[in-house]
Amino acid sequence: MGRTLVPYAEKVELFAWWEDGFTLEELDYLQNIAMNNKQAALIGNNQNNPEHRVSEVSWLQDEKENIQIFNKLSHIVSSLNSQFFRFNLNCLSEAAQLTNYSEHNQGKYDWHLDSGKSDSPCRKLSLVLQLTNPDNYEGGELQILTSKDPQSLPKKRGLVTVFPSHTLHRVTPVTKGTRQSMVLWVTGEPFR
């Protein structure tokens, strides 16, 4: 007896999103943290490369005062993973990255993967929480490349977009205002 093989694309979604998972107060809280303790965002081996990435970041730790936010994120990723991706996941093992992309320096992050460092746990899913109302900035499109043409993902304050970390994606230059987001990675055993 033979078995039928189903192509990968029919088994796993390319991205998913979750709306209205956070209160306005929680989003305001995260935006306030994003504006404080900022440092230049780096790439790869802690290198500054303004041709590839221009943004400022701060970090949100999974600490007592943030437990409700991390619990919500865990619930969202667990729900979306079981419904769409079905990856074998361990945990949210890294601090959340709060990112500011500003019109003042044409903030952007060119095409990249979220694979992480080779000596780190395997990143399997990437989460992007939109903190800024899309009426407050222009540009700053989160795009993924799943075929020849990039696909822009929805803009909505409070929207959590989830996609496999090995997906090529970018944030286009911000041309007006400031785009703020929170990015988090979910790890698991290496793919086999």
Secondary structure by P-SEA (a helix, b strand, c coil): cbbbbbcccccccccccccccccaaaaaaaaaaaaccccccccccccccccccccccccccccccaaaaaaaaaaaaaaaaacccccccccccccbbbbbbbccccccccccccccccccccccbbbbbbccccccccccccccccccbbbbccccccbbbbccccccccccccccccccbbbbbbbccccc
